[in-house]
Amino acid sequence: MDEDNLSKAIMIGVTTLVGVMTVSAIIIFFNSSLNVVRKVGSGKDFGNVYRSDIESTLLMSNTGNYIKGTSVINLLSYYEQDVNVILSIQNIKYLDNNGNVQIIDSIAIDSKEINIRNNAYNRALRYIMDNQDFTISVEDEDIDLGSKKITIRGV
C-alpha cells in the first residue's frame, strides 16, 4: 500500500508541476506579446501614409518630371469631395473600342456641387490609363482656406 500512496503522490506532484509550468508559459508568452505590441505600436496610420503619397505627388509640381496615371487617379480620389480644390485634367489619351488612340482635351472637376464633381471624377477615371505619363502644376489660391488649382496635363 505504501508504494501505491507513493506513486499517487508522485503523480499528483508531477501533474501539479506540469500545470504550473503550462500556466507560467502562457503568462510569459502573454507578457512578451504585450511588450512587442507596445514597441511596435498600433500599426501604420494608413490615412497619413496615403496623405504623404499625395503630398509627394504634389511636390512634383513644375519639376518637369512625369507622374503616372495611377498617381493621377490617387490624386483625383483624394480631392474628389474637396470643393476648395479645382482639378483640371488635360490631354488624356485613351483607347477606343477599335483600339485607336483618342484624346480628350480637358476634364474639369471644379464644381461646388458634389454630384457634378462625382460625374466629372467618374468620367476622368473611365479614360485615364494607368501607364500614361502626366505633368502636374499646383497653384495655391487661398492658403488659409486650403484652396488650390491643380492642373494635370497628359504627355
N, C-alpha and C positions, 0 to 999 in steps of 0.2 A: 503494500500500500504506500509505503514511503516513496518508492520510485514513481508511482502514479502521481502523487501530490507534487513531487519534484518536477516531473515533466510538465504537469499543468502549470506550475509556477513559472517555469522557463518559457513555455509557450505564451503565457499571458504577458510576461516581461518583454519578449521579442515582439509580440504584436503591438504592445504599447509603444515600444521604441520605434517600430516602423511607422506607426500612426503619427507620432511626434515628429519624426523626420519628414514625413509627407506634408504635414501642416506647415512645418518650418520652410520647406522648399517652396510651397505655394506663397507664403508670406514674403520670402526673399524675392521670388520672381515678380510679385506684385509691386514691391517697393522699387526694384530696379526698373520696372516698366514705367512707374511714375517718374523716376528720375530722368529717363530717356525722354518722356513727353515734356517735362519741364525744360530740358535742354533744347529740344527741337522747337518747341512752341506749338502753336495750334495749327501750323501749316502755312502755306502761302496764301496771301490775300490776293485772289485772282482779279479782283477789281483793280488793285494797284498794278498788278502785272500788265493787265490789259491797257490801263491808262498810260503806263510807261511806254508800251509799244506804240500807242497813238502819238504820244509826245515825241518819240524818236522819229516817227514818220513826219510830223510837223516840222521838226528841226531840219529836215532835208530841204526845206523851203528855199528856193532861189540858189541852190548849190550847183545846179546843173546835173545832179545825179538823178538816176532813174529810180522810180519805185514800181513795183509790180502791181498787177491788178488785184492780187489778194490783199495788199496793204490798202489799196483804194477801197475795196469792199469793207475792210475793217473800219476804215475812217468814216465811210458813209453810215455804217451801222452804229458807230459811236455817236455821231452827230445827227442822226435821223430825227430825233424828237426835240432837239435843241433849237428853238425858234430864233435864238440870237446868233446863230451861225448860218451864213449863206454859203452853200456849196454849188459850185459850177463845174461840171464835168464836160470837157470839150474834146472833140476829135476821137470819139470812141469807135474803134474798129471791131467788127463782129462778122461772123459767117452767117450768110442767109441759108435758106433751105436747100439751095442748089450748090452750096459750098463756095460761093463767091464772097470775097471780102467787101463789105459795105461799111460806110462811115456815117455815124450820127454826129452832126455838127456840135450840138450842145444839149445838155440836160441840166436844168437849174432846180435846185432844192432850196427855194428862197421864200416860200410862203410862211405866214404866221399860223395858218390852219394845219392841224396835224394830218387830216385826211389828204389834203393836197400834197403835203410833204411825203406821206406814205406812198402815194401814187407815183410821184417822181422818183422816189427811192426804189420802188419795185421795178420801174421802167429801167433805171440805171443798172440794177442788178441783173436784169434779163440780158443786157447787152455787153457788160464788161467781162472780158476774158481774163482768166487768172494770170496768163503769161504776157499780156500786153504791157509795154513799158509806158510810164507816165512821168511827167514832171509836176511839181507842186509849188504853188506860191501861196503864202498866207499874209493877209493884211489885217492887223488889229484895228478895229474901228472904235471900240469903246472898251478900254481895259477894265474899268470898274464894272461894267455890265457883262463883260466876257464875250462881247460880240466880235466876230471876225468874219472875213470873207476868204474862203479857201477856193482857189482855182486849181483844178486838176486838168492837165492837158495831155492827151494821148500823143505818143510819138509815132 
